[in-house]
Amino acid sequence: MKIKCLIHEAEEGGFWAEIPSLPGCYTEGETLEETVSNLREAITCYLDDPLPETPLPAHTYMEVVEI
């Protein structure tokens, strides 16, 4: 599986990253390598628990699809 991620340089040093296709999925790291490693972990955790903590809006459906 390939997921596009955006990695940004943090103002205070290091990096932070976001995954636009996974709302609320962010991570950070001191080095680029650490940030990429943390991205893998964040994506895995996000996909392991895909059910939202808040109710879904009306006319929205959740389907868990195994890949």
C-alpha positions in Angstrom: 0.0 0.0 0.0 1.2 3.5 -0.8 -0.1 6.5 1.1 1.0 10.1 0.3 2.4 12.0 3.3 3.5 15.6 3.7 6.7 16.1 5.8 7.4 19.7 7.1 10.4 21.1 8.8 9.4 22.2 12.3 10.3 25.7 13.4 11.8 24.4 16.6 13.9 21.8 14.8 13.1 18.3 13.5 10.1 17.5 11.4 6.4 16.9 11.6 4.3 15.0 9.1 0.6 14.7 8.1 -1.3 12.2 6.1 -4.0 14.1 4.2 -6.0 11.0 3.3 -6.2 10.0 7.0 -7.8 13.0 8.9 -6.1 13.7 12.2 -3.2 11.4 11.6 0.0 13.3 12.4 3.5 12.5 13.7 6.9 14.1 14.3 10.5 13.2 14.7 14.0 14.7 15.3 15.3 13.4 12.0 13.8 12.7 8.6 14.4 8.9 9.1 12.7 9.0 12.5 9.8 10.9 11.1 9.3 8.4 8.3 9.5 5.5 10.8 6.9 7.3 13.0 4.7 7.8 9.9 4.6 4.0 9.4 3.6 3.5 13.0 1.0 6.2 12.9 -0.6 4.9 9.7 -0.7 1.4 11.1 -2.3 2.5 14.3 -4.8 4.7 12.5 -5.8 1.9 10.1 -6.0 -0.7 13.0 -8.7 1.4 14.7 -10.7 3.1 11.8 -13.9 3.8 13.8 -14.2 7.4 14.6 -14.7 8.5 18.3 -17.4 11.0 17.3 -20.7 10.0 15.6 -20.7 10.1 11.8 -22.7 12.8 10.1 -26.1 11.9 8.6 -26.0 10.0 5.4 -22.4 8.9 6.0 -21.5 5.2 6.3 -18.4 3.4 7.6 -17.2 0.2 6.0 -14.1 -1.5 7.2 -12.3 -3.0 4.1 -9.4 -5.4 4.6 -6.5 -4.8 2.2 
